[in-house]
Amino acid sequence: MAGRYGERVSVTGEATARSTGWLELQVVGGALIWSKKNGDGYIDTSDKMARVYAGVDSAMAAAAK
C-alpha cells in the first residue's frame, strides 16, 4: 500500500488468539473493508485488491471532510 498511499496509510497486524486465516481489514474507528472470516476470501486477484483500495479511498475521503 505504501506505493499507492505513501505515508498517509499505516498497515498493522494483530494475531488472533485461537484461529488462523481470519484476515480482516478495518479502518481504525471506521468501516470493515474486508473479512475473510465473513466470506470475502483471500485478497488474491486484482479485482479484490481494487475493492480494498476503494474502501481505503472512501475512508480517506470521509476523513478529509
C-alpha positions in Angstrom: 0.0 0.0 0.0 2.9 2.3 0.5 3.4 2.6 -3.2 -0.1 3.9 -3.6 -0.6 5.9 -0.5 2.9 6.7 0.8 3.0 7.7 4.4 -0.8 8.6 4.5 -1.7 5.0 5.3 -0.2 2.7 8.0 -0.9 -1.0 8.0 -0.6 -3.0 11.2 -1.4 -6.6 12.1 -2.9 -8.3 15.1 -2.8 -12.1 15.7 -6.0 -13.9 16.6 -5.7 -16.0 19.8 -7.4 -19.2 18.7 -7.9 -19.1 14.9 -5.8 -18.6 11.8 -6.7 -17.1 8.5 -9.2 -14.6 9.8 -7.9 -11.8 7.6 -9.8 -8.6 8.3 -9.1 -5.0 7.1 -10.7 -2.2 9.0 -10.1 1.5 9.2 -9.4 2.5 12.8 -12.7 3.8 14.1 -14.3 3.1 10.7 -15.7 0.6 8.3 -14.7 -3.0 7.9 -13.3 -3.2 4.4 -12.5 -6.9 4.1 -13.3 -10.0 6.1 -12.1 -13.4 5.1 -13.9 -14.7 8.2 -17.2 -13.5 6.8 -16.7 -15.0 3.3 -14.6 -12.4 1.3 -11.8 -15.0 0.9 -8.2 -14.2 0.2 -7.1 -11.0 -1.5 -5.6 -12.8 -4.4 -6.9 -11.0 -7.5 -6.7 -7.5 -8.9 -10.5 -7.1 -8.6 -10.3 -8.0 -4.9 -7.4 -5.5 -4.4 -9.4 -2.9 -6.2 -12.1 -3.4 -3.6 -9.6 -2.9 -0.8 -8.3 0.3 -2.5 -11.8 1.6 -2.9 -12.5 1.1 0.8 -9.4 2.9 1.8 -10.0 5.7 -0.7 -13.6 6.1 0.7 -12.4 6.2 4.3 -9.7 8.8 3.4 -12.3 11.0 1.6 -14.7 10.8 4.6 -11.9 11.7 7.0 -10.9 14.7 4.8 -14.4 16.3 5.2 
